[in-house]
Amino acid sequence: MAIKNLFTGKPMTLQAKFTIYNTVSKALIILVFVAILPVIVEKIAYDHIDRRLTARGEKVLRIIQRGGIDDIVLEQDCSFESYSILKEEFVAIYPILKPSTKKPNIEIKNESWSIEGERLEHRIFRRQFTYDNQLYELNIGEGISNIEELKSTIQRFSLWIMLGIISISIFLDLGFVRLLLKPLNKIISSKLKPVPSPASFDFTSIPSSTFEFHKLDQRINEMMHKLKDAFQIEKEFITNVSHELQTPISIVQNRIENIIVEGNAPDDVVIRLTDSQRTLNRMSRIIKALLLMSKIENDQYIKTDVVKINELLEEVLEEVDDRLNQKNIRLYKNFYDDVELKPCNKALLFTLFSNLLNNAIKYNKQNGSITITTHQVNNKFTIEIRDTGIGIDQGEQVAIFDRFKRLNKNEAEGYGLGLPIVKTIAAFHNIDIDVTSDPEVGSVFTLSIN
């Protein structure tokens, strides 16, 4: 399943995916580190306190062994219960009247200790010792309230440091990924861009130090060369076949015409020859239409003209005026806006509008109407050709631009290439074309020029 941009719904770029992956992976690592950091800090702090308490305990016991408990009191200038002015440290020695076998001889643990009625959390070093046949317990404590503060401070400090590292790494990752994907972006922009025909392919090699991108560029060039060769072969084949077909058709047409002109053939033969002449004319038109579309698709036409759409429509309307009068079709021209199209091929555009209008006349009703509207809509210039004809069934609308698809199957003369030619010419000029239609109501062809 493709990952898409949540805002645009379009597939994300490889660069964006790399950056997101690096950011998320680093963020997860940092979150785990920040989560376990207090545990590490606590262990290090407790290990340090435990070593210090153990050392102080050993020092106190050495003093006792050397001079007795009274020396402890005198040397330390304290009683058996003494504590610092901040109540963070204390030393206490108590006689054990009821020894317990379950109690360990030495232990270090956290304990709430009451000093002058105030209970404070301390790390307690507790050890039993014997002096003058009496069992005593030595308690040395050190306050641990600052450890929680230290953990919180280090955690906050680490989090801010890590967020800064993530921010810096995002910019570094963006720069590195952009540099890494630079050859790929060049391949996409130069090799995979839309082109009119394979003759316009760019075969320039894209330099890259990445093996995969280098091989990709080579393979794309190889495929483009094959496409260009196949395109050239197809173009030559279509041209040759069209000429080869036109030649015998023209010869047969001339012979039939000569037979009819001579007047020696019986009437029934003349009728059959005339039917054959119409069939040959239709075949000739089909071949010319296919050849026209092939040349357009193979980029054999040039676009060097500058055309004003409204003026071109007026020229086409002059040509079809007689046909409009024959069916008594009313013409409405709503030319609100105009546009100058350049570069373009005027002859092809004339054919495009001529085919659309001829279709609108051919499939219109007697005493019907055709409305042509040109206007600017949302930064696009649109041409609407609306008729009151027989319309197109919903099921056939998706295929009306397919070759040899006739709008009216009852029309023997229709060969289904008028609208495909329109579509081909429109694509050649980057013109979007759309159609809406209702049977027995009419059709609307809309052309949009960006």
N, C-alpha and C positions, 0 to 999 in steps of 0.2 A: 504494500500500500504506500503510495507516494506521500511524503510529508509536504504539506502546503502551507503557504503563508496565511496566518489567521486573519489578516486584515484584507488582503487582496484575493485570497482563494487560489492564487497561482502557485505553481511549483517553486520551491525555494532554490536559490543558487547554491552551488557547491561551496562557495566562499562563506555564505551565511550559515550553512550547516556545519562547516568546520569550526567557525567561530562559536556557534552555540554549543557544539560538543565540547570544545576546550573550556568554555566558560562554565558549563554545568559540571564537568568532571573536576575542575579545580575547585569550584564552590563546594562540591560534595567532600572532597579531600579536606578542605579547610574547615567545614562544619564538623567533620569527624575529629580533626585535630583540636579544634576549640572545645569539643565535648570532652575529650580525654585529657586535655591540658590540666584542668583542675585536679584530676586524680594524680597526674604525674607530679604537679607542684606540691600537693599534699604529701605524697610519699617522700619526695625529696626533703620537704620541711621536717616531717616527722623523723626521718632517718637522721637528719642533722641534729634535731633536738635530743633524740635518743642517745646519740653518741656523746653529746655534751652532758646530759644528765648522768650517763654511765660514768663518764670521766670524773664528774663532780662527786658522784657517790664513792668511787674508788679513792678519791682524795680524802674525803671525810673519814672513811674506814682506816686509811693509813694514819691519819692524825690520831684516831682513837687508839689504834694499836701502839702508837708511839707514846701517847701521854694520857690517855683516858678520856672519858666523856667530859670531865671538867675542863680539860684543855680545849675541847671542841667549843665549849661555851665561852671560854676566855679568848681563844684565838679568833673565833668568828664574831666575837663581841655581840652575841645573841643568846637568847634562851633556847630551850628545847623546841620552842615554836617561834620561828622568826620569819619575817617576810620583808620584801622590799617596800619602799615608800609607795610604789604604784601597785602593790599587791600582785605583781606579775611573777615573782619568784619567792619561794620559801623553802625552809629546811625544818623538818620536825622529826624528833626521836621520841618513841614511846616504848615503854616496857610491855612485853607480851605476857599477860598473866595466864592465859589459857591457850597454849600452842595448838595449832590445827595442822593435822597431817595433810589435809587436802590443799592447803594454801601453798603455792609455789614459793620457793626461797627468794627468787628474783622475778619481778614483773614490771612491765611498763605499759601504761594504758591511760586513756583519757578519763578524767573523773571530775565531777563538780565538787569543789573544795570550799568549805565555809571559812572565811577570814573576817573576823570581827562582825559576824552576822550577815556578811555579803557572800553569796555563793558565786564563784567564778569558775570557768572551765580551765582546767590545767592538764598538762601532760605530766603524769606522776611516775617517778622512778621509786619503786618500793623494794627494799631488801632487808632480810632478817640477818641479824648477827648476834653473837654471844659476847658479853663482857661481864667479867666478874661473876661467872655462873648465873648470869641473868640474860634471858633472851629479849632482844630489843628489835624494833622495826624502824628502819631509816626511811623517811619520806622526803624526797626532793621534788619540788614541782616548778613548772614553768608555764606561764600563761599561754594559751593557744588562740585567744580571740583574734589576734592579729593575723592568724593563718587564713581564716575565712575572708578577711578583708584583702589579704594578699592574693588569694585565689580569685576573688571577684575583680580586683584591679588588673591582674595579669590577663584574665579572660577578656575583659573589655579592651585592654590594650592590644592583645593579640588579634581580637576580632577586627579592630580598626586597621591594624597593620595588614591583615589578610585581605580586607576589602580594598585597601590601597593597592596591594599586589595584584588582585584580580583586575582592578581597573586598568592598571598599567599593562598587565598581560593581555587584556582584550585588544588594546591598541597595537601591541606588539604582534599579537596573533593576526589581526587584520592586515597589518603591513606584510607579515611573512606570507600569509595565505594569498594575498593579492600578488605578491612577487612570485610565489610558487605557481599560481594559476594563470599568470600573464601569458605564457605560450598557449594555454588552452583557450583563453578568451580571444586571442588573436586567430586561432584556428576557427573558432565559432564565428567571429565577425567577418573573416575573409573567405572561409571555405563553405560555411553553412548559411550564408545570407541568401535571400531570394534573388534569383537572377532570371532575366527574360528567357534565356535558353542556355544549354550547355556550352555554346560558343563563348559565353561570357564568364566561364569559370576562371578562377584565379589559381594558377598552379605554383605560385611562389612558395618556396619552402619556408616554414616557420622555424627559426633557430630555437633550440631548447636543450638544456642540460639534463632534462628528465627523460629517461628511456621510454616510458609509456607514451608521453606526449609526442616524442620524436617518431615512434612507430605509428601512432594514430595519424599524424600528419602524412606520413608516407602512404598509409593505406587509403586515406581519403583522396590523395592525389591519384593513386592508381585507379580507384573507382571513378573519379571524375574523368580521367582519360578514357576509360572504357565507355562511359556515358556519352562523352563527346564524339567518340568514333561511331557509336551506335546511332547517335543523333544525325551525324553527317550521312551515314549510310541510308537511314530512313528518309532524310530529306531528298537525297538523290533518287531513291527508289520511287517516292511519291511523285516527284517531278517527271521522271521518265515514264512511269506507268500512266500518268495523266496524259502526257503527250501521245503515248502509244495508243491509248484508248480514243483520244480525240481524233486522231488521224483516220482510222477506219470508219468512225461514225461520220466524219465529214465526207468521206468518199461515198459512203452508202447514201447519205442525204443528197448529194449532188446527182447521183445516178437516179434516185427515185424522182427528184425534181425534174430531171431531163425526160424521164419516161412520161411523167404527167404533162409536161409542156408539149411534147411531141403530139399528144392526142391520139395515138394509135391504140392505146389500151382500152379494153371494154370498161364500162362504167363501174361494174362491181369490182374490177381490179383497181381502178383509180381510187375507189372508196377505201379499199384495204391498204393501198399504198399511202393514202393520206393519213390513215390511222398509224401506220408504221412511221411516217414522218413525224407525227406528234410524239410517238414513243421515243424516237431518236433524239428529238429536241429536249424531251424531258431527261433522258440519259445524259445529254451534253450539259444541261444545267446542273445536274447532280454532280458530275465530275468537276465542273468549274467551282461549285460551292465547296466540295471537299478539298479541292486544291487551294481555294482561298483560305479556308480554315487552317489547313496544313501550313501554308506560308506564314499566316499570322502566328500560329503556335510556335513555329520554328524561327520566329524573329527575322523574317525576310522582308518585312516592311519597315520603313524608317518613319520616325516622328519628328518632322521639322516644321510643321504648319502651326499657325496661330489662328484659332477659330473662336468667334463669338457665337455662343449656343443659339441665341434667339435668331440671329441672321441665318444660321445653318438650317434651323427649323423652317424658316420662311421659304428657303430654297426647296426643301423637301416637299413642303405643302404645295408649292407651285406645280411640282411634278405630278402629284396625286390629285390635283384639283378635278380633273375629268372623271376620275373614278368616284370621287365624292358626289359629283353631280349625277352620275348614273344611278346611284342608290338613294339620291336625295338625302344625303347625310349632312346634318348641320354641324359646323365646326365652330368651337368656342376657343379663343386664344386668351389665356390669362397670363400674360408675360409680366409678372410683377418685378422680377429681378433678372439680371443678366450676368454672365461670367465669361471671361476670356480663358479658354483652355489652351495651354501650351506646355511643352511641345505635344503635337498630336498629328494624326494622319486624317486630313479632311475627307478624303475619298472613303476611308473606312467608316468614319463617323456618319457620313451621308448614307452609306449602306445600312448602318445600324438603325437610324431613325426611319429610313425608307421601309425597312422590313417591318418595324413595329407599326408604322402607320398603315402599311398595306394589309397587315394582319387585322388591325382594328377595323379596316374597311371591309375586308373579305368576310370576316366572321360577325359583322354587325348586322342589325336588322334594317329592313327597308324603312326609310324615314327616321332612322336613329340619329345618334349624335356622338361626336368625339370632342373631348375637352382636353386641351393641352395647357398645363400650368407649370410655370417656372418661378421658383422662389428660393430664398435663402432660409434654411432651417438648421439651427444648432451648428453653425459654422460649416454647413454643407449646402452645396447648391443642388437642388433636386428638380428633376423633370418628371412630371406625372402625365401619363397618357391614359385617359379614361374613356372607355367606350360603353355602348349600351347593347353589346352583342350577345351571342348565345352563352358566353361564359365558359368556364372550365370546371369540370368536376373536381371535387376535393381530392379524390384519389389520384387524379392525373396531374395535379399541380406540381408535385415533386419531380416529375419527369418531363416537364414541357421543354426543358433545355437540352434533353438528350437527343442525339442524332437519330433521324428517321422516326421520331415520335410525332405523329400527326394529331393536331387538335381535334379534327373532325374526320373520323375514319370513313365517313361516307363520301368525302371529297377524293375523287380518283386522281385529281391533278396534284394534290398535296403530297410532297415527299419528305416533309418533316425536317427541313434543314434551315428554315428561316430563323427560328428562335435560337438554335445552336450557333448560327453565325452571329446573331446579336450578342449572345453570351461571350463568344470568343473575342469579338471586337471590344466589348466592355472590359473584359479582363486585361486585354492588351493596353487599355488606357487607364487601368486601375479605377474603373467605374463600377460601383456596386449596383446590382439590379435585383429588384424584388417584384413579386406579383401577388395580388389578391384578386379573387374572382368568386362570383356566385353564378351558378347556372341560371340562364334566362334573365339575368340582371345586367351582367357585364363584367369587364375586367379592368384592373388598374395596374399598369406597369410603372414602377418608380425607379428612376436612375438617380444615384447619389454620387456627386463629384466632390471629393475631399479638397 
